[in-house]
Amino acid sequence: PPTPIAPPELLAVGATYLWIKPNANSIIGDGPIILKEVEYRTTNGNWAETHIVDSPNYKLWHLDPDVEYEIRVLLTRPGEGGTGPPGPPLTTRTKCA
């Protein structure tokens, strides 16, 4: 299955949002990629939410101000067992309110 080899790229930061680029083109494993998902958590939390990404860039919003987050990407190819392990995380912090 496909796995990203690079963390997502940070494009913009606000107090309650982060704009990222999933970097789904740098992979190991087999494609074609039919599904890109982004999951995130606070640095010491559990992987809480997964969002399907259907554009080159993605905005995570409703985040808390001045909190550190980890964001990683999951890729899926057709067929059974098609979802690969998550790629390396991007660690970043939202701005102060």
N, CA and C atoms as an extended XYZ file, in Angstrom:
291
Properties=species:S:1:pos:R:3:atomname:S:1:resname:S:1:resid:I:1 pbc="F F F"
N         0.822       -1.214        0.000 N   PRO     1
C         0.000        0.000        0.000 CA  PRO     1
C         0.857        1.266        0.000 C   PRO     1
N         0.299        2.369       -0.485 N   PRO     2
C         1.073        3.607       -0.545 CA  PRO     2
C         1.254        4.244        0.832 C   PRO     2
N         2.433        4.822        1.047 N   THR     3
C         2.746        5.520        2.295 CA  THR     3
C         3.497        6.799        1.958 C   THR     3
N         3.087        7.945        2.505 N   PRO     4
C         3.850        9.177        2.257 CA  PRO     4
C         5.248        9.071        2.878 C   PRO     4
N         6.237        9.622        2.187 N   ILE     5
C         7.595        9.612        2.746 CA  ILE     5
C         7.958       10.962        3.355 C   ILE     5
N         7.119       11.981        3.116 N   ALA     6
C         7.368       13.314        3.672 CA  ALA     6
C         6.152       13.743        4.489 C   ALA     6
N         6.377       14.534        5.527 N   PRO     7
C         5.239       15.052        6.287 CA  PRO     7
C         4.458       16.068        5.454 C   PRO     7
N         3.231       16.387        5.872 N   PRO     8
C         2.503       17.448        5.173 CA  PRO     8
C         3.283       18.763        5.247 C   PRO     8
N         3.062       19.626        4.269 N   GLU     9
C         3.733       20.928        4.223 CA  GLU     9
C         2.798       21.983        4.811 C   GLU     9
N         3.319       22.806        5.698 N   LEU    10
C         2.537       23.867        6.322 CA  LEU    10
C         2.528       25.082        5.397 C   LEU    10
N         1.323       25.557        5.041 N   LEU    11
C         1.193       26.690        4.131 CA  LEU    11
C         0.822       27.986        4.848 C   LEU    11
N        -0.032       27.905        5.874 N   ALA    12
C        -0.457       29.105        6.611 CA  ALA    12
C        -0.939       28.695        7.995 C   ALA    12
N        -0.803       29.628        8.949 N   VAL    13
C        -1.171       29.359       10.340 CA  VAL    13
C        -2.032       30.502       10.860 C   VAL    13
N        -3.105       30.152       11.560 N   GLY    14
C        -3.922       31.133       12.256 CA  GLY    14
C        -4.146       30.671       13.680 C   GLY    14
N        -4.950       31.400       14.425 N   ALA    15
C        -5.220       31.020       15.817 CA  ALA    15
C        -6.086       29.766       15.913 C   ALA    15
N        -6.974       29.566       14.912 N   THR    16
C        -7.894       28.424       14.975 CA  THR    16
C        -7.842       27.549       13.721 C   THR    16
N        -6.848       27.767       12.853 N   TYR    17
C        -6.761       26.957       11.639 CA  TYR    17
C        -5.313       26.740       11.214 C   TYR    17
N        -5.120       25.700       10.392 N   LEU    18
C        -3.843       25.412        9.744 CA  LEU    18
C        -4.132       25.022        8.293 C   LEU    18
N        -3.481       25.663        7.330 N   TRP    19
C        -3.554       25.259        5.928 CA  TRP    19
C        -2.371       24.350        5.649 C   TRP    19
N        -2.630       23.175        5.092 N   ILE    20
C        -1.544       22.238        4.789 CA  ILE    20
C        -1.645       21.737        3.354 C   ILE    20
N        -0.533       21.233        2.872 N   LYS    21
C        -0.464       20.515        1.601 CA  LYS    21
C        -0.071       19.084        1.952 C   LYS    21
N        -0.922       18.091        1.647 N   PRO    22
C        -0.643       16.717        2.098 CA  PRO    22
C         0.615       16.060        1.545 C   PRO    22
N         1.205       16.560        0.442 N   ASN    23
C         2.412       15.941       -0.141 CA  ASN    23
C         2.171       14.486       -0.514 C   ASN    23
N         1.037       14.206       -1.122 N   ALA    24
C         0.680       12.820       -1.448 CA  ALA    24
C         1.392       12.299       -2.687 C   ALA    24
N         2.245       13.086       -3.311 N   ASN    25
C         2.958       12.621       -4.503 CA  ASN    25
C         4.282       11.956       -4.177 C   ASN    25
N         4.812       12.195       -2.990 N   SER    26
C         6.067       11.557       -2.578 CA  SER    26
C         5.727       10.333       -1.739 C   SER    26
N         5.672        9.167       -2.397 N   ILE    27
C         5.225        7.960       -1.694 CA  ILE    27
C         6.179        6.802       -1.929 C   ILE    27
N         6.087        5.819       -1.030 N   ILE    28
C         6.634        4.497       -1.294 CA  ILE    28
C         5.424        3.563       -1.344 C   ILE    28
N         5.547        2.460       -2.037 N   GLY    29
C         4.422        1.559       -2.204 CA  GLY    29
C         3.756        1.774       -3.549 C   GLY    29
N         2.648        1.071       -3.749 N   ASP    30
C         1.965        1.062       -5.040 CA  ASP    30
C         0.740        1.970       -5.039 C   ASP    30
N         0.471        2.579       -6.175 N   GLY    31
C        -0.748        3.351       -6.400 CA  GLY    31
C        -1.655        2.569       -7.321 C   GLY    31
N        -2.608        3.172       -7.957 N   PRO    32
C        -2.903        4.601       -7.888 CA  PRO    32
C        -3.601        4.961       -6.572 C   PRO    32
N        -3.440        6.192       -6.160 N   ILE    33
C        -4.063        6.651       -4.921 CA  ILE    33
C        -5.501        7.057       -5.224 C   ILE    33
N        -6.441        6.441       -4.512 N   ILE    34
C        -7.853        6.764       -4.718 CA  ILE    34
C        -8.443        7.550       -3.545 C   ILE    34
N        -7.699        7.636       -2.442 N   LEU    35
C        -8.203        8.346       -1.271 CA  LEU    35
C        -7.036        8.913       -0.474 C   LEU    35
N        -7.140       10.207       -0.135 N   LYS    36
C        -6.162       10.857        0.746 CA  LYS    36
C        -6.909       11.270        1.999 C   LYS    36
N        -6.333       10.964        3.157 N   GLU    37
C        -6.938       11.365        4.412 CA  GLU    37
C        -5.889       12.047        5.278 C   GLU    37
N        -6.332       13.030        6.038 N   VAL    38
C        -5.476       13.744        6.976 CA  VAL    38
C        -6.020       13.464        8.366 C   VAL    38
N        -5.130       13.077        9.281 N   GLU    39
C        -5.557       12.940       10.675 CA  GLU    39
C        -4.678       13.813       11.545 C   GLU    39
N        -5.252       14.268       12.659 N   TYR    40
C        -4.499       15.177       13.514 CA  TYR    40
C        -4.852       14.951       14.970 C   TYR    40
N        -3.987       15.495       15.828 N   ARG    41
C        -4.183       15.412       17.269 CA  ARG    41
C        -3.354       16.501       17.932 C   ARG    41
N        -3.678       16.801       19.186 N   THR    42
C        -2.764       17.622       19.961 CA  THR    42
C        -1.550       16.749       20.239 C   THR    42
N        -0.407       17.349       20.483 N   THR    43
C         0.844       16.606       20.582 CA  THR    43
C         0.777       15.441       21.570 C   THR    43
N         0.095       15.616       22.686 N   ASN    44
C         0.022       14.546       23.678 CA  ASN    44
C        -1.302       13.807       23.661 C   ASN    44
N        -2.151       14.076       22.676 N   GLY    45
C        -3.480       13.459       22.626 CA  GLY    45
C        -3.512       12.227       21.749 C   GLY    45
N        -4.713       11.689       21.597 N   ASN    46
C        -4.941       10.547       20.710 CA  ASN    46
C        -5.271       11.065       19.316 C   ASN    46
N        -5.029       10.225       18.303 N   TRP    47
C        -5.391       10.601       16.936 CA  TRP    47
C        -6.914       10.659       16.892 C   TRP    47
N        -7.453       11.868       16.885 N   ALA    48
C        -8.873       12.058       17.120 CA  ALA    48
C        -9.701       12.091       15.850 C   ALA    48
N        -9.275       12.837       14.866 N   GLU    49
C       -10.135       13.071       13.716 CA  GLU    49
C        -9.409       12.739       12.422 C   GLU    49
N       -10.176       12.212       11.470 N   THR    50
C        -9.668       11.926       10.136 CA  THR    50
C       -10.567       12.634        9.134 C   THR    50
N        -9.965       13.346        8.198 N   HIS    51
C       -10.711       14.092        7.192 CA  HIS    51
C       -10.272       13.651        5.811 C   HIS    51
N       -11.234       13.448        4.918 N   ILE    52
C       -10.927       13.126        3.524 CA  ILE    52
C       -10.507       14.405        2.811 C   ILE    52
N        -9.426       14.318        2.065 N   VAL    53
C        -8.883       15.465        1.335 CA  VAL    53
C        -9.111       15.233       -0.153 C   VAL    53
N        -9.807       16.180       -0.808 N   ASP    54
C       -10.069       16.024       -2.242 CA  ASP    54
C        -9.554       17.222       -3.048 C   ASP    54
N        -8.581       17.950       -2.483 N   SER    55
C        -7.970       19.075       -3.191 CA  SER    55
C        -6.478       19.104       -2.853 C   SER    55
N        -5.675       19.890       -3.591 N   PRO    56
C        -4.230       19.904       -3.342 CA  PRO    56
C        -3.860       20.436       -1.957 C   PRO    56
N        -4.655       21.371       -1.419 N   ASN    57
C        -4.400       21.937       -0.101 CA  ASN    57
C        -5.608       21.703        0.785 C   ASN    57
N        -5.391       21.718        2.100 N   TYR    58
C        -6.486       21.422        3.012 CA  TYR    58
C        -6.408       22.317        4.240 C   TYR    58
N        -7.574       22.774        4.696 N   LYS    59
C        -7.634       23.643        5.869 CA  LYS    59
C        -8.215       22.867        7.045 C   LYS    59
N        -7.426       22.701        8.102 N   LEU    60
C        -7.921       22.174        9.372 CA  LEU    60
C        -8.388       23.370       10.176 C   LEU    60
N        -9.628       23.331       10.648 N   TRP    61
C       -10.152       24.470       11.375 CA  TRP    61
C       -10.885       24.026       12.620 C   TRP    61
N       -11.387       24.970       13.386 N   HIS    62
C       -11.962       24.730       14.719 CA  HIS    62
C       -10.885       24.188       15.661 C   HIS    62
N        -9.653       24.656       15.475 N   LEU    63
C        -8.569       24.256       16.356 CA  LEU    63
C        -8.464       25.251       17.510 C   LEU    63
N        -7.749       24.869       18.556 N   ASP    64
C        -7.566       25.738       19.705 CA  ASP    64
C        -6.344       26.632       19.509 C   ASP    64
N        -6.417       27.893       19.958 N   PRO    65
C        -5.263       28.802       19.831 CA  PRO    65
C        -4.085       28.353       20.699 C   PRO    65
N        -2.887       28.617       20.199 N   ASP    66
C        -1.635       28.369       20.921 CA  ASP    66
C        -1.521       26.927       21.429 C   ASP    66
N        -1.860       25.996       20.564 N   VAL    67
C        -1.773       24.567       20.889 CA  VAL    67
C        -0.926       23.892       19.813 C   VAL    67
N        -0.076       22.958       20.240 N   GLU    68
C         0.756       22.214       19.288 CA  GLU    68
C        -0.016       21.005       18.774 C   GLU    68
N        -0.003       20.831       17.442 N   TYR    69
C        -0.704       19.726       16.783 CA  TYR    69
C         0.265       18.889       15.969 C   TYR    69
N        -0.069       17.618       15.820 N   GLU    70
C         0.605       16.725       14.877 CA  GLU    70
C        -0.400       16.369       13.795 C   GLU    70
N         0.058       16.400       12.548 N   ILE    71
C        -0.803       16.130       11.405 CA  ILE    71
C        -0.090       15.128       10.522 C   ILE    71
N        -0.803       14.084       10.104 N   ARG    72
C        -0.193       13.098        9.203 CA  ARG    72
C        -1.209       12.665        8.149 C   ARG    72
N        -0.698       12.034        7.092 N   VAL    73
C        -1.512       11.686        5.930 CA  VAL    73
C        -1.567       10.171        5.763 C   VAL    73
N        -2.760        9.681        5.418 N   LEU    74
C        -2.966        8.272        5.061 CA  LEU    74
C        -3.397        8.217        3.602 C   LEU    74
N        -2.864        7.235        2.872 N   LEU    75
C        -3.188        7.067        1.457 CA  LEU    75
C        -3.779        5.685        1.229 C   LEU    75
N        -4.730        5.613        0.289 N   THR    76
C        -5.399        4.353       -0.015 CA  THR    76
C        -5.356        4.096       -1.512 C   THR    76
N        -5.060        2.840       -1.870 N   ARG    77
C        -5.135        2.396       -3.266 CA  ARG    77
C        -6.298        1.417       -3.384 C   ARG    77
N        -6.714        1.082       -4.603 N   PRO    78
C        -7.830        0.136       -4.751 CA  PRO    78
C        -7.492       -1.237       -4.178 C   PRO    78
N        -8.514       -1.977       -3.800 N   GLY    79
C        -8.337       -3.358       -3.361 CA  GLY    79
C        -8.329       -3.505       -1.854 C   GLY    79
N        -8.429       -4.752       -1.430 N   GLU    80
C        -8.436       -5.057       -0.007 CA  GLU    80
C        -7.082       -4.738        0.607 C   GLU    80
N        -7.085       -4.187        1.812 N   GLY    81
C        -5.828       -3.817        2.465 CA  GLY    81
C        -5.116       -2.694        1.760 C   GLY    81
N        -5.863       -1.814        1.105 N   GLY    82
C        -5.262       -0.776        0.285 CA  GLY    82
C        -4.780        0.452        1.021 C   GLY    82
N        -5.120        0.592        2.307 N   THR    83
C        -4.672        1.760        3.065 CA  THR    83
C        -3.324        1.466        3.706 C   THR    83
N        -2.351        2.319        3.395 N   GLY    84
C        -1.017        2.145        3.945 CA  GLY    84
C        -0.891        2.775        5.313 C   GLY    84
N         0.241        2.560        5.972 N   PRO    85
C         0.481        3.203        7.265 CA  PRO    85
C         0.602        4.716        7.087 C   PRO    85
N         0.332        5.479        8.142 N   PRO    86
C         0.438        6.931        8.018 CA  PRO    86
C         1.870        7.377        7.775 C   PRO    86
N         1.995        8.503        7.097 N   GLY    87
C         3.306        9.080        6.840 CA  GLY    87
C         3.829        9.813        8.057 C   GLY    87
N         5.028       10.377        7.958 N   PRO    88
C         5.607       11.104        9.094 CA  PRO    88
C         4.766       12.335        9.434 C   PRO    88
N         4.683       12.679       10.718 N   PRO    89
C         3.830       13.806       11.103 CA  PRO    89
C         4.514       15.160       10.930 C   PRO    89
N         3.680       16.156       10.666 N   LEU    90
C         4.078       17.552       10.752 CA  LEU    90
C         3.703       18.007       12.159 C   LEU    90
N         4.627       18.598       12.881 N   THR    91
C         4.334       19.141       14.205 CA  THR    91
C         4.383       20.651       14.099 C   THR    91
N         3.283       21.309       14.476 N   THR    92
C         3.186       22.757       14.371 CA  THR    92
C         2.256       23.293       15.448 C   THR    92
N         2.274       24.590       15.634 N   ARG    93
C         1.471       25.236       16.679 CA  ARG    93
C         0.597       26.309       16.065 C   ARG    93
N        -0.651       26.398       16.536 N   THR    94
C        -1.520       27.490       16.121 CA  THR    94
C        -1.061       28.787       16.799 C   THR    94
N        -1.459       29.921       16.224 N   LYS    95
C        -1.067       31.220       16.781 CA  LYS    95
C        -1.865       31.518       18.053 C   LYS    95
N        -1.374       32.450       18.829 N   CYS    96
C        -2.108       32.925       20.012 CA  CYS    96
C        -3.368       33.656       19.565 C   CYS    96
N        -4.397       33.596       20.380 N   ALA    97
C        -5.671       34.258       20.036 CA  ALA    97
C        -5.507       35.764       20.050 C   ALA    97
